[in-house]
Amino acid sequence: MHAELGFDNFDPPSEDLLLECVHCGLCLQACPTYRTLGLEADSPRGRLYLMNEVLHGRTALTKEFVDHMNRCLLCRACESACPAGVKYGTLMEAVRGQIRRRFRQSALEHLTRYVVFKLYFLNSEGLRFFSAFRASTRRPSCRQQPDEQG
């Protein structure tokens, strides 16, 4: 399969939403894939950059691009860390729609995603782990604690 430049015209990621990112990097430590892999392209900021490159036809929708997008867990922890309020999940949903229309998953990839979703996220232990993980990645409150020495 050859790679195509740009997204198709059906529900591409919004350029306006992409431009909301100020590239500050506060999302990096909130992202589990970035914390694990340490690759900029596997961070929210990196994925937004890649989306913008494809949107403007500067790079192709390649298997490598798809791999970076598919590594996102869509936990949206980056959204709560983002001071600009970037709607990262909305952008990822649009990109994943583009990917589904243009890249076929092998039967093994499809089965793996289905089994992981069913066995992990739909059972109570998986949901408890995911909830605890999201809670541990939230930023601390900006409120100052009263000084105990008074």
WOCORHU-V94156 format. One record per pair of residues at least 24 apart in sequence whose ideal C-beta (glycine too) atoms are under 8 Angstrom apart, sorted by sequence separation. I is the first residue (numbers start at 1). J is the second residue. D is the distance in whole Angstrom. If there is no record, write none. Layout:
I_J_D + I_J_D
//
This chain:
21_45_7 + 47_72_6 + 42_68_6 + 69_95_5 + 21_48_5 + 41_68_5 + 69_96_7 + 44_72_8 + 42_71_5 + 70_99_8 + 18_48_6 + 42_72_8 + 69_99_6 + 18_51_6 + 66_99_5 + 18_52_5 + 37_71_7 + 44_78_4 + 15_52_8 + 18_55_7 + 61_98_7 + 66_103_6 + 13_51_5 + 33_71_5 + 44_82_8 + 48_86_7 + 61_99_8 + 33_72_6 + 15_55_6 + 33_73_7 + 48_88_7 + 51_91_6 + 63_103_8 + 32_73_6 + 61_102_6 + 13_55_6 + 44_86_8 + 61_103_8 + 12_55_6 + 32_75_7 + 48_91_7 + 44_88_5 + 51_95_6 + 32_77_7 + 47_92_7 + 31_77_7 + 7_54_6 + 30_77_4 + 31_78_5 + 6_54_6 + 7_55_6 + 30_78_5 + 5_54_8 + 6_55_7 + 6_56_8 + 30_80_7 + 6_57_4 + 27_78_4 + 30_81_4 + 5_57_5 + 29_81_7 + 5_59_7 + 7_61_7 + 27_81_5 + 5_60_5 + 6_61_7 + 26_81_5 + 27_82_6 + 75_130_7 + 4_60_6 + 5_61_8 + 26_82_7 + 81_137_8 + 3_60_4 + 4_61_6 + 26_83_6 + 77_134_6 + 80_137_8 + 3_61_6 + 75_133_7 + 80_138_6 + 81_139_6 + 3_62_4 + 24_83_7 + 27_86_8 + 75_134_6 + 80_139_7 + 3_63_8 + 24_84_7 + 77_137_4 + 21_82_8 + 22_83_8 + 27_88_8 + 77_138_7 + 22_84_5 + 75_137_8 + 21_84_6 + 20_84_5 + 20_85_7 + 21_86_5 + 20_86_5 + 20_87_8 + 17_86_7 + 17_87_5 + 17_90_6 + 18_91_7 + 17_91_5 + 14_90_8 + 14_91_7 + 13_91_5 + 14_94_7 + 13_94_4 + 12_94_6 + 13_95_6 + 11_94_5 + 13_98_8 + 11_97_6 + 12_98_7 + 10_97_8 + 11_98_8 + 7_95_8 + 8_98_6 + 7_98_5 + 10_101_7 + 8_101_7 + 8_102_7 + 4_102_7 + 32_133_7 + 1_103_8 + 32_137_7 + 30_137_5 + 30_139_8
//
